[in-house]
Amino acid sequence: MTQLDLNLVRYLLVVNEYRTTHAIVRHLEISRSTLNRGLAQLRAHFGNELFITSNGRYEPTAFTSNLIQLISPLLQNLDDYIKHSSESSIENIEGSLSVYAPLYITEHIMFDLMAGLKQHHCKFDLKFHVWPTGNLPDLNQNDFAIGINYFPFDIDRRFIQRRLGSVQLGVYLRADNPLSINQEIDIKELQEINSVRLDPGCNVPFLERVMLEEYGIELKSDITVPSIQAALRCAEQLNYSVFSTNAYPEHLSHNLIWRPVINEGKPVNFEYGFICNRSWYQHPAMKTLEDLLKTSFQHAIKTILEP
């Protein structure tokens, strides 16, 4: 006997339940010709008439009634398994969640994300990794993993990207810097001062490309440091500027200030998002993780990143 399409089996059950052609095609959302073609395939497969038409109604044969009694529990179990699979929650994930992000993002969302995962009773290990310099992280289809950075990403079809939110950008300056007298600094004025480059894990090439393509700005820099703390020390002690969100208010002092950057009178915002392997895109656990990331990101903006 040849294999049978499960859709045809469902036809069998629906015909038995609804009996009239009008009710059957409306429930299945198919045409009469499609229904007749399906019933013909069923008759050919089982070598049995299956239904007898009487006064416009489909009446099952004895063979059909017995067949339905046998297969109905199996199909119900199949539906239950499919439903359970679609509702597979994040707490059922085993192994680990790997999060790749620049350090300045990780340190602000890490604790909120951990707290959210604990509320979901997650059992997996949470591993944070620095965003690889010059490359995308290796997000294998078999691994529960994401990468967080500037949005949108330059990715291929292996990945899916989702937006998390935006943050206003500004610049840290020493208080005696000539630009510090302004409450807001036009972005074009940043070309006149030396900036500190952050690396690794900050996706510097992308930031500089966006600055050049969107605003026609090339930041001058003759020093690269591995952390925002080192960059701020350069700003305070060596009179460099640090292009950043106002994410480190604890470092502000009488000698170090932060000013928002504007372009044509409007705030300059940078968008952030995350990427994951396409195989995880529609997994319920990834949807939960996306909600947790958005909550963590928005909380970070409200409590720290807003000037």
DACORZI-V649429 format. One record per residue. RES is the residue in one letter. PHI is phi in whole degrees, -180 to 180 (999 if undefined). OMEGA is omega in radians with two decimals (* if undefined). Layout:
res | phi | omega
RES | PHI | OMEGA
RES | PHI | OMEGA
//
This chain:
res | phi | omega
M | 999 | -3.14
T | -73 | 3.10
Q | -67 | -3.07
L | -114 | 3.08
D | -65 | -3.14
L | -61 | 3.09
N | -61 | 3.11
L | -68 | 3.08
V | -64 | 3.10
R | -67 | 3.02
Y | -54 | -3.11
L | -57 | -3.12
L | -69 | -3.13
V | -68 | 3.11
V | -60 | 3.14
N | -66 | -3.10
E | -82 | -2.99
Y | -98 | 2.96
R | 69 | -3.12
T | -94 | -3.10
T | -59 | -3.10
H | -60 | -3.11
A | -67 | -3.10
I | -68 | -3.08
V | -68 | 3.10
R | -67 | 3.14
H | -67 | -3.12
L | -82 | -3.10
E | 57 | 3.11
I | -131 | 3.10
S | -86 | 3.10
R | -62 | -3.12
S | -66 | 3.10
T | -66 | 3.10
L | -63 | -3.13
N | -63 | 3.11
R | -66 | 3.11
G | -65 | 3.13
L | -65 | 3.10
A | -65 | 3.10
Q | -65 | 3.10
L | -65 | 3.12
R | -62 | -3.14
A | -66 | -3.10
H | -69 | -3.06
F | -91 | -3.10
G | 63 | -3.07
N | -145 | -3.11
E | -66 | 3.09
L | 71 | 3.13
F | -133 | 3.04
I | -113 | -3.12
T | -84 | -3.14
S | -142 | -3.14
N | 54 | 3.09
G | 77 | -3.13
R | -122 | 3.08
Y | -90 | 3.11
E | -108 | -3.08
P | -71 | 3.01
T | -76 | 3.12
A | -61 | 3.10
F | -61 | -3.12
T | -66 | 3.14
S | -60 | 3.12
N | -67 | 3.13
L | -61 | -3.12
I | -65 | 3.10
Q | -61 | -3.12
L | -78 | -3.00
I | -91 | -3.10
S | -58 | 3.11
P | -62 | 3.14
L | -65 | 3.13
L | -69 | 3.10
Q | -63 | 3.08
N | -62 | 3.13
L | -63 | 3.10
D | -62 | 3.13
D | -64 | 3.13
Y | -65 | 3.13
I | -65 | 3.12
K | -63 | 3.13
H | -63 | 3.13
S | -65 | -3.12
S | -73 | 3.13
E | -105 | -3.11
S | -59 | -2.99
S | -89 | -3.05
I | -66 | -3.14
E | -71 | 3.10
N | -88 | 3.12
I | -71 | 3.11
E | -111 | 3.11
G | 94 | -3.07
S | -154 | 2.95
L | -111 | 3.11
S | -102 | 3.14
V | -119 | 3.10
Y | -102 | -3.11
A | -162 | 2.98
P | -59 | -3.08
L | -59 | -3.07
Y | -70 | 3.02
I | -84 | -3.10
T | -55 | -3.03
E | -68 | -3.14
H | -100 | 3.14
I | -106 | -2.97
M | -58 | -3.01
F | -71 | 3.08
D | -66 | 3.12
L | -66 | 3.11
M | -61 | 3.14
A | -64 | 3.12
G | -64 | 3.12
L | -66 | 3.11
K | -66 | 3.11
Q | -64 | 3.09
H | -90 | 3.10
H | 57 | -3.14
C | -71 | -3.08
K | -103 | -3.05
F | -79 | 3.07
D | -79 | 3.09
L | -106 | -3.07
K | -123 | 3.08
F | -98 | -3.14
H | -129 | 3.06
V | -69 | 3.08
W | -57 | -3.09
P | -64 | -3.11
T | -66 | 3.04
G | 79 | -3.10
N | -141 | 2.96
L | -82 | 3.06
P | -66 | -3.14
D | -84 | -3.11
L | -99 | -3.10
N | -71 | -3.11
Q | -65 | -3.13
N | -91 | -3.07
D | -107 | 3.04
F | -81 | -2.99
A | -153 | 3.10
I | -141 | 3.01
G | -128 | -3.11
I | -117 | 3.13
N | -169 | 3.12
Y | -60 | -3.12
F | -120 | 0.02
P | -83 | -3.12
F | -96 | 3.02
D | -95 | -3.00
I | -127 | 3.06
D | -103 | -3.01
R | -71 | 3.10
R | -71 | -2.99
F | -121 | 3.01
I | -121 | 3.11
Q | -120 | 3.14
R | -136 | -3.14
R | -80 | 3.07
L | -106 | -3.12
G | 162 | -3.12
S | -129 | -3.10
V | -135 | 3.09
Q | -76 | -3.14
L | -101 | 3.11
G | -155 | -3.10
V | -144 | 3.01
Y | -86 | -3.10
L | -138 | 2.98
R | -74 | -3.02
A | -61 | -3.14
D | -93 | 3.06
N | -68 | -3.10
P | -55 | -3.13
L | -75 | -3.05
S | -69 | -3.13
I | -71 | 3.13
N | -87 | 3.07
Q | -77 | 3.02
E | -135 | -3.08
I | -119 | 3.08
D | -67 | -3.03
I | -61 | -3.13
K | -68 | 3.13
E | -72 | -3.14
L | -69 | 3.12
Q | -69 | -3.04
E | -90 | -3.08
I | -126 | 3.13
N | -81 | 3.14
S | -115 | 3.05
V | -97 | 3.06
R | -91 | 3.12
L | -105 | 3.14
D | -166 | 0.09
P | -92 | 2.99
G | 82 | -3.13
C | -117 | 3.11
N | 54 | -3.06
V | -55 | -3.12
P | -57 | -3.14
F | -67 | 3.13
L | -58 | -3.10
E | -69 | 3.12
R | -67 | 3.12
V | -64 | 3.12
M | -58 | -3.10
L | -73 | -3.05
E | -73 | -3.07
E | -87 | -3.02
Y | -123 | -3.13
G | 67 | -3.05
I | -111 | 2.98
E | -118 | -3.13
L | -76 | 3.08
K | -84 | -3.14
S | -152 | 3.07
D | -124 | 3.12
I | -146 | 3.10
T | -125 | -3.10
V | -127 | -3.03
P | -89 | -3.07
S | -148 | 3.12
I | -67 | 3.12
Q | -62 | 3.09
A | -65 | 3.14
A | -63 | -3.13
L | -67 | 3.06
R | -66 | 3.07
C | -64 | 3.13
A | -64 | -3.06
E | -75 | -3.02
Q | -96 | -3.06
L | -116 | 3.07
N | 65 | 2.98
Y | -88 | 2.99
S | -107 | 3.11
V | -127 | -3.13
F | -80 | -2.98
S | -164 | 2.91
T | -74 | 3.11
N | -84 | -3.01
A | -91 | -3.04
Y | -132 | -3.10
P | -63 | 3.13
E | -66 | 3.14
H | -91 | 3.13
L | -70 | -3.14
S | -153 | 3.09
H | -64 | -3.08
N | -108 | -3.13
L | -138 | -3.09
I | -128 | 3.06
W | -126 | 3.11
R | -128 | 3.07
P | -68 | 3.14
V | -102 | -3.14
I | -125 | 3.05
N | -135 | -3.07
E | 54 | 3.06
G | 83 | -3.11
K | -112 | 3.14
P | -60 | 3.04
V | -94 | -3.12
N | -113 | 3.01
F | -116 | -3.12
E | -96 | 3.11
Y | -125 | 3.12
G | -160 | 3.10
F | -137 | 3.07
I | -122 | 3.02
C | -146 | 3.07
N | -65 | -3.08
R | -56 | -3.10
S | -66 | -3.13
W | -100 | -2.93
Y | -55 | -3.06
Q | -100 | 3.10
H | -71 | -3.13
P | -56 | 3.14
A | -64 | 3.13
M | -69 | 3.09
K | -64 | 3.09
T | -63 | 3.14
L | -63 | 3.11
E | -61 | 3.12
D | -62 | 3.12
L | -65 | 3.13
L | -64 | 3.14
K | -65 | 3.11
T | -64 | 3.13
S | -62 | -3.10
F | -66 | -3.13
Q | -65 | 3.09
H | -64 | 3.11
A | -63 | 3.14
I | -64 | -3.07
K | -69 | -3.03
T | -93 | -3.02
I | -132 | -2.90
L | -78 | -3.13
E | -75 | 3.13
P | -70 | *
//
